[in-house]
Amino acid sequence: MFTVLIRTIILYTLVLFTMRIMGKRQIGQLEPFELSITIMISELASLPMTDTQIPLINGIIPIITLLLLEVFLAAVQLKYEKTRGIITGKPSIVISKGTINIQELKNQQLNLNDLFEELRLKGYFDIQDIQYAVLETSGQISVLPKIKTTPATKENLKINEKESLLPVTLILDGKINKESLDYLHKTEKWLMEQLDKHQIASVENIFLACIDSKEKFYYQNKIEKKVKP
């Protein structure tokens, strides 16, 4: 028992020192290679603690090696910009001027539901309010809103405006969202009429279609990159 206690204290101190050297970052802000090293360090530290048959040095040496590797890679990234792109990747523009970059979503293996969730968490419920959205190398999404969406005080402007509706997705990647139609108390016939008004031949040609916060029909084709209000 005493041996396990001593091992735990030593390994905890070593891991704490290693994490301190690696820098102050939250888990969601770690680069892929940093997250990999962090997971490996935790595994290497746990084995000698739980199994006293494993020599303590077998856990210490790999942890120190990983620490040196992380410090080396960080130094290389600071000196060579191209190396940083290879190791950590580059930020990707997933929304440009209110239009979703379909190909970039595929390249980053990011689906629409995850994208919309991240945007909602940042307070953006309508993609037409977004000038640019960038998927950072840490996996987080940065948003630059359009100028016209800058909040204004309605009391000062003397504007009487009814409460905005939550944007609803009607078509997602060529498939009709029946739950959204039910929520709006609309039918598929109504949806097809909206498509006809915009000269859309088939639902399968639509990447995204929704009713925005101003109750306007908005869509984006799978191939065409233009936004259709």
Short mmCIF file of the C-alpha atoms (twelve columns), coordinates in Angstrom:
data_MODEL
# 
_entry.id   MODEL 
# 
loop_
_atom_site.group_PDB 
_atom_site.id 
_atom_site.type_symbol 
_atom_site.label_atom_id 
_atom_site.label_alt_id 
_atom_site.label_comp_id 
_atom_site.label_asym_id 
_atom_site.label_seq_id 
_atom_site.Cartn_x 
_atom_site.Cartn_y 
_atom_site.Cartn_z 
_atom_site.pdbx_PDB_model_num 
ATOM 1   C CA . MET A 1   0.000   0.000  0.000   1 
ATOM 2   C CA . PHE A 2   2.832   2.372  0.916   1 
ATOM 3   C CA . THR A 3   4.539   1.593  -2.396  1 
ATOM 4   C CA . VAL A 4   1.386   2.489  -4.335  1 
ATOM 5   C CA . LEU A 5   1.105   5.744  -2.375  1 
ATOM 6   C CA . ILE A 6   4.682   6.755  -3.149  1 
ATOM 7   C CA . ARG A 7   4.272   5.832  -6.826  1 
ATOM 8   C CA . THR A 8   1.077   7.881  -7.039  1 
ATOM 9   C CA . ILE A 9   2.719   10.959 -5.522  1 
ATOM 10  C CA . ILE A 10  5.740   10.710 -7.827  1 
ATOM 11  C CA . LEU A 11  3.693   10.169 -10.987 1 
ATOM 12  C CA . TYR A 12  1.168   12.854 -10.062 1 
ATOM 13  C CA . THR A 13  3.981   15.358 -9.543  1 
ATOM 14  C CA . LEU A 14  5.565   14.360 -12.852 1 
ATOM 15  C CA . VAL A 15  2.283   14.603 -14.797 1 
ATOM 16  C CA . LEU A 16  1.466   17.949 -13.152 1 
ATOM 17  C CA . PHE A 17  4.896   19.267 -14.116 1 
ATOM 18  C CA . THR A 18  4.473   17.936 -17.663 1 
ATOM 19  C CA . MET A 19  1.060   19.560 -18.114 1 
ATOM 20  C CA . ARG A 20  2.446   22.837 -16.745 1 
ATOM 21  C CA . ILE A 21  5.263   22.798 -19.294 1 
ATOM 22  C CA . MET A 22  2.821   22.025 -22.115 1 
ATOM 23  C CA . GLY A 23  0.925   25.238 -21.368 1 
ATOM 24  C CA . LYS A 24  -2.398  26.418 -19.964 1 
ATOM 25  C CA . ARG A 25  -5.118  25.133 -22.257 1 
ATOM 26  C CA . GLN A 26  -8.531  23.661 -21.724 1 
ATOM 27  C CA . ILE A 27  -9.305  20.277 -23.267 1 
ATOM 28  C CA . GLY A 28  -11.464 21.870 -25.984 1 
ATOM 29  C CA . GLN A 29  -8.567  24.123 -27.001 1 
ATOM 30  C CA . LEU A 30  -5.943  21.394 -27.438 1 
ATOM 31  C CA . GLU A 31  -4.495  20.796 -30.879 1 
ATOM 32  C CA . PRO A 32  -4.806  17.185 -32.158 1 
ATOM 33  C CA . PHE A 33  -1.176  16.298 -31.424 1 
ATOM 34  C CA . GLU A 34  -1.412  17.896 -27.961 1 
ATOM 35  C CA . LEU A 35  -4.539  15.905 -27.151 1 
ATOM 36  C CA . SER A 36  -2.819  12.699 -28.330 1 
ATOM 37  C CA . ILE A 37  0.176   13.353 -26.086 1 
ATOM 38  C CA . THR A 38  -2.089  14.198 -23.126 1 
ATOM 39  C CA . ILE A 39  -4.022  10.936 -23.480 1 
ATOM 40  C CA . MET A 40  -0.805  8.921  -23.814 1 
ATOM 41  C CA . ILE A 41  0.682   10.561 -20.717 1 
ATOM 42  C CA . SER A 42  -2.410  9.748  -18.646 1 
ATOM 43  C CA . GLU A 43  -2.261  6.108  -19.752 1 
ATOM 44  C CA . LEU A 44  1.472   5.821  -19.072 1 
ATOM 45  C CA . ALA A 45  1.021   7.302  -15.595 1 
ATOM 46  C CA . SER A 46  -1.883  5.037  -14.642 1 
ATOM 47  C CA . LEU A 47  -0.154  1.735  -15.428 1 
ATOM 48  C CA . PRO A 48  2.699   1.930  -12.864 1 
ATOM 49  C CA . MET A 49  0.255   3.241  -10.242 1 
ATOM 50  C CA . THR A 50  -2.130  0.305  -10.522 1 
ATOM 51  C CA . ASP A 51  0.424   -2.433 -11.181 1 
ATOM 52  C CA . THR A 52  3.363   -2.509 -8.782  1 
ATOM 53  C CA . GLN A 53  5.000   -5.227 -10.902 1 
ATOM 54  C CA . ILE A 54  5.763   -2.592 -13.541 1 
ATOM 55  C CA . PRO A 55  8.976   -0.692 -12.717 1 
ATOM 56  C CA . LEU A 56  8.312   2.967  -11.964 1 
ATOM 57  C CA . ILE A 57  11.009  3.998  -14.406 1 
ATOM 58  C CA . ASN A 58  8.980   2.378  -17.224 1 
ATOM 59  C CA . GLY A 59  6.357   5.052  -16.704 1 
ATOM 60  C CA . ILE A 60  8.688   7.977  -16.032 1 
ATOM 61  C CA . ILE A 61  10.912  7.628  -19.112 1 
ATOM 62  C CA . PRO A 62  8.040   7.541  -21.686 1 
ATOM 63  C CA . ILE A 63  6.344   10.543 -20.022 1 
ATOM 64  C CA . ILE A 64  9.550   12.602 -20.133 1 
ATOM 65  C CA . THR A 65  10.096  11.496 -23.745 1 
ATOM 66  C CA . LEU A 66  6.611   12.678 -24.718 1 
ATOM 67  C CA . LEU A 67  7.204   15.968 -22.919 1 
ATOM 68  C CA . LEU A 68  10.424  16.552 -24.861 1 
ATOM 69  C CA . LEU A 69  8.645   15.610 -28.087 1 
ATOM 70  C CA . GLU A 70  5.859   18.109 -27.403 1 
ATOM 71  C CA . VAL A 71  8.345   20.876 -26.584 1 
ATOM 72  C CA . PHE A 72  10.301  20.085 -29.758 1 
ATOM 73  C CA . LEU A 73  7.197   20.150 -31.959 1 
ATOM 74  C CA . ALA A 74  6.043   23.415 -30.386 1 
ATOM 75  C CA . ALA A 75  9.437   24.992 -31.096 1 
ATOM 76  C CA . VAL A 76  9.391   23.764 -34.695 1 
ATOM 77  C CA . GLN A 77  5.906   25.224 -35.221 1 
ATOM 78  C CA . LEU A 78  7.035   28.610 -33.938 1 
ATOM 79  C CA . LYS A 79  9.977   28.667 -36.326 1 
ATOM 80  C CA . TYR A 80  8.434   27.118 -39.431 1 
ATOM 81  C CA . GLU A 81  4.900   28.150 -40.420 1 
ATOM 82  C CA . LYS A 82  4.562   25.362 -43.010 1 
ATOM 83  C CA . THR A 83  5.336   22.776 -40.354 1 
ATOM 84  C CA . ARG A 84  2.517   24.127 -38.199 1 
ATOM 85  C CA . GLY A 85  0.089   23.585 -41.073 1 
ATOM 86  C CA . ILE A 86  1.234   19.973 -41.400 1 
ATOM 87  C CA . ILE A 87  1.086   19.177 -37.679 1 
ATOM 88  C CA . THR A 88  -2.003  21.077 -36.556 1 
ATOM 89  C CA . GLY A 89  -3.743  21.896 -39.842 1 
ATOM 90  C CA . LYS A 90  -5.200  25.245 -40.892 1 
ATOM 91  C CA . PRO A 91  -8.410  27.087 -39.996 1 
ATOM 92  C CA . SER A 92  -11.249 26.371 -42.433 1 
ATOM 93  C CA . ILE A 93  -13.966 28.778 -43.551 1 
ATOM 94  C CA . VAL A 94  -17.208 26.811 -43.240 1 
ATOM 95  C CA . ILE A 95  -19.580 29.746 -43.822 1 
ATOM 96  C CA . SER A 96  -18.855 32.658 -46.138 1 
ATOM 97  C CA . LYS A 97  -21.303 35.569 -46.484 1 
ATOM 98  C CA . GLY A 98  -24.175 33.482 -45.174 1 
ATOM 99  C CA . THR A 99  -23.415 30.532 -47.459 1 
ATOM 100 C CA . ILE A 100 -22.299 27.158 -46.133 1 
ATOM 101 C CA . ASN A 101 -19.140 25.770 -47.724 1 
ATOM 102 C CA . ILE A 102 -20.329 22.241 -48.447 1 
ATOM 103 C CA . GLN A 103 -16.993 20.912 -49.658 1 
ATOM 104 C CA . GLU A 104 -15.179 22.215 -46.598 1 
ATOM 105 C CA . LEU A 105 -17.692 20.498 -44.310 1 
ATOM 106 C CA . LYS A 106 -16.932 17.235 -46.105 1 
ATOM 107 C CA . ASN A 107 -13.180 17.824 -45.870 1 
ATOM 108 C CA . GLN A 108 -13.430 18.452 -42.127 1 
ATOM 109 C CA . GLN A 109 -15.979 15.637 -41.603 1 
ATOM 110 C CA . LEU A 110 -18.315 18.120 -39.929 1 
ATOM 111 C CA . ASN A 111 -22.035 17.502 -40.328 1 
ATOM 112 C CA . LEU A 112 -24.707 20.187 -40.388 1 
ATOM 113 C CA . ASN A 113 -26.210 19.254 -37.031 1 
ATOM 114 C CA . ASP A 114 -22.860 19.731 -35.279 1 
ATOM 115 C CA . LEU A 115 -22.294 23.009 -37.114 1 
ATOM 116 C CA . PHE A 116 -25.718 24.372 -36.160 1 
ATOM 117 C CA . GLU A 117 -25.229 23.297 -32.548 1 
ATOM 118 C CA . GLU A 118 -21.936 25.194 -32.300 1 
ATOM 119 C CA . LEU A 119 -23.513 28.276 -33.867 1 
ATOM 120 C CA . ARG A 120 -26.487 28.168 -31.477 1 
ATOM 121 C CA . LEU A 121 -24.138 27.908 -28.508 1 
ATOM 122 C CA . LYS A 122 -22.552 31.143 -29.707 1 
ATOM 123 C CA . GLY A 123 -25.954 32.820 -30.020 1 
ATOM 124 C CA . TYR A 124 -26.453 32.568 -33.794 1 
ATOM 125 C CA . PHE A 125 -29.691 30.900 -34.861 1 
ATOM 126 C CA . ASP A 126 -29.757 32.176 -38.447 1 
ATOM 127 C CA . ILE A 127 -26.808 31.563 -40.789 1 
ATOM 128 C CA . GLN A 128 -27.800 34.612 -42.834 1 
ATOM 129 C CA . ASP A 129 -26.685 36.712 -39.868 1 
ATOM 130 C CA . ILE A 130 -23.169 35.330 -40.271 1 
ATOM 131 C CA . GLN A 131 -20.564 36.918 -42.513 1 
ATOM 132 C CA . TYR A 132 -17.913 34.276 -41.835 1 
ATOM 133 C CA . ALA A 133 -17.653 31.204 -39.627 1 
ATOM 134 C CA . VAL A 134 -14.239 29.639 -39.213 1 
ATOM 135 C CA . LEU A 135 -13.498 26.155 -37.905 1 
ATOM 136 C CA . GLU A 136 -10.320 26.641 -35.889 1 
ATOM 137 C CA . THR A 137 -7.587  24.033 -35.539 1 
ATOM 138 C CA . SER A 138 -8.721  23.455 -31.943 1 
ATOM 139 C CA . GLY A 139 -12.137 22.327 -33.227 1 
ATOM 140 C CA . GLN A 140 -13.951 25.449 -32.040 1 
ATOM 141 C CA . ILE A 141 -15.881 27.737 -34.375 1 
ATOM 142 C CA . SER A 142 -15.272 31.487 -34.575 1 
ATOM 143 C CA . VAL A 143 -18.046 33.695 -35.967 1 
ATOM 144 C CA . LEU A 144 -17.915 37.113 -37.617 1 
ATOM 145 C CA . PRO A 145 -21.491 38.490 -37.788 1 
ATOM 146 C CA . LYS A 146 -22.785 40.727 -40.532 1 
ATOM 147 C CA . ILE A 147 -22.776 44.425 -39.712 1 
ATOM 148 C CA . LYS A 148 -26.534 44.719 -40.130 1 
ATOM 149 C CA . THR A 149 -27.053 42.176 -37.336 1 
ATOM 150 C CA . THR A 150 -25.358 44.370 -34.751 1 
ATOM 151 C CA . PRO A 151 -27.811 44.718 -31.849 1 
ATOM 152 C CA . ALA A 152 -29.722 47.989 -31.643 1 
ATOM 153 C CA . THR A 153 -31.956 49.297 -28.876 1 
ATOM 154 C CA . LYS A 154 -35.535 49.179 -30.158 1 
ATOM 155 C CA . GLU A 155 -36.666 51.526 -27.412 1 
ATOM 156 C CA . ASN A 156 -34.349 54.197 -28.816 1 
ATOM 157 C CA . LEU A 157 -35.272 53.502 -32.435 1 
ATOM 158 C CA . LYS A 158 -39.021 53.541 -31.679 1 
ATOM 159 C CA . ILE A 159 -39.476 50.297 -33.582 1 
ATOM 160 C CA . ASN A 160 -42.478 48.063 -32.982 1 
ATOM 161 C CA . GLU A 161 -41.419 44.651 -34.132 1 
ATOM 162 C CA . LYS A 162 -42.981 41.292 -33.385 1 
ATOM 163 C CA . GLU A 163 -40.845 38.644 -31.785 1 
ATOM 164 C CA . SER A 164 -38.603 36.776 -34.229 1 
ATOM 165 C CA . LEU A 165 -39.233 33.106 -34.839 1 
ATOM 166 C CA . LEU A 166 -36.615 30.433 -34.361 1 
ATOM 167 C CA . PRO A 167 -35.230 29.467 -37.802 1 
ATOM 168 C CA . VAL A 168 -36.447 26.013 -38.801 1 
ATOM 169 C CA . THR A 169 -34.700 23.571 -41.131 1 
ATOM 170 C CA . LEU A 170 -37.101 22.172 -43.748 1 
ATOM 171 C CA . ILE A 171 -34.710 20.269 -45.998 1 
ATOM 172 C CA . LEU A 172 -31.358 18.884 -44.955 1 
ATOM 173 C CA . ASP A 173 -29.069 17.359 -47.576 1 
ATOM 174 C CA . GLY A 174 -31.917 16.506 -49.932 1 
ATOM 175 C CA . LYS A 175 -34.247 15.101 -47.267 1 
ATOM 176 C CA . ILE A 176 -37.447 16.709 -45.979 1 
ATOM 177 C CA . ASN A 177 -37.645 17.294 -42.238 1 
ATOM 178 C CA . LYS A 178 -41.225 16.310 -41.434 1 
ATOM 179 C CA . GLU A 179 -40.885 17.296 -37.788 1 
ATOM 180 C CA . SER A 180 -40.131 20.863 -38.846 1 
ATOM 181 C CA . LEU A 181 -43.199 20.931 -41.093 1 
ATOM 182 C CA . ASP A 182 -45.337 19.717 -38.210 1 
ATOM 183 C CA . TYR A 183 -43.831 22.393 -35.974 1 
ATOM 184 C CA . LEU A 184 -44.807 25.065 -38.515 1 
ATOM 185 C CA . HIS A 185 -48.190 23.427 -39.132 1 
ATOM 186 C CA . LYS A 186 -47.269 23.093 -42.801 1 
ATOM 187 C CA . THR A 187 -47.575 20.219 -45.275 1 
ATOM 188 C CA . GLU A 188 -45.242 18.754 -47.872 1 
ATOM 189 C CA . LYS A 189 -47.544 20.237 -50.502 1 
ATOM 190 C CA . TRP A 190 -46.835 23.700 -49.107 1 
ATOM 191 C CA . LEU A 191 -43.114 22.972 -49.185 1 
ATOM 192 C CA . MET A 192 -43.273 21.846 -52.809 1 
ATOM 193 C CA . GLU A 193 -45.091 25.079 -53.656 1 
ATOM 194 C CA . GLN A 194 -42.222 27.023 -52.114 1 
ATOM 195 C CA . LEU A 195 -39.768 25.051 -54.220 1 
ATOM 196 C CA . ASP A 196 -41.813 25.739 -57.356 1 
ATOM 197 C CA . LYS A 197 -41.738 29.471 -56.640 1 
ATOM 198 C CA . HIS A 198 -37.958 29.321 -56.664 1 
ATOM 199 C CA . GLN A 199 -37.864 27.056 -59.745 1 
ATOM 200 C CA . ILE A 200 -36.406 24.113 -57.862 1 
ATOM 201 C CA . ALA A 201 -36.984 20.889 -59.762 1 
ATOM 202 C CA . SER A 202 -36.255 18.368 -57.021 1 
ATOM 203 C CA . VAL A 203 -35.818 18.208 -53.260 1 
ATOM 204 C CA . GLU A 204 -32.716 16.083 -53.824 1 
ATOM 205 C CA . ASN A 205 -30.984 19.093 -55.394 1 
ATOM 206 C CA . ILE A 206 -31.264 21.078 -52.152 1 
ATOM 207 C CA . PHE A 207 -28.469 21.025 -49.594 1 
ATOM 208 C CA . LEU A 208 -30.291 23.201 -47.080 1 
ATOM 209 C CA . ALA A 209 -33.702 24.876 -46.969 1 
ATOM 210 C CA . CYS A 210 -35.216 26.638 -43.999 1 
ATOM 211 C CA . ILE A 211 -37.554 29.330 -42.753 1 
ATOM 212 C CA . ASP A 212 -35.474 32.086 -41.207 1 
ATOM 213 C CA . SER A 213 -36.269 34.273 -38.220 1 
ATOM 214 C CA . LYS A 214 -38.116 36.707 -40.519 1 
ATOM 215 C CA . GLU A 215 -40.347 33.905 -41.853 1 
ATOM 216 C CA . LYS A 216 -38.636 34.001 -45.232 1 
ATOM 217 C CA . PHE A 217 -37.847 30.897 -47.255 1 
ATOM 218 C CA . TYR A 218 -34.122 30.389 -47.684 1 
ATOM 219 C CA . TYR A 219 -32.262 27.652 -49.544 1 
ATOM 220 C CA . GLN A 220 -28.895 26.584 -50.872 1 
ATOM 221 C CA . ASN A 221 -28.309 24.140 -53.714 1 
ATOM 222 C CA . LYS A 222 -25.897 21.244 -53.408 1 
ATOM 223 C CA . ILE A 223 -23.858 22.428 -56.376 1 
ATOM 224 C CA . GLU A 224 -24.546 26.137 -56.682 1 
ATOM 225 C CA . LYS A 225 -22.865 28.281 -54.038 1 
ATOM 226 C CA . LYS A 226 -25.251 31.226 -54.143 1 
ATOM 227 C CA . VAL A 227 -27.682 32.035 -51.368 1 
ATOM 228 C CA . LYS A 228 -31.283 32.102 -52.544 1 
ATOM 229 C CA . PRO A 229 -33.528 34.409 -50.452 1 
# 
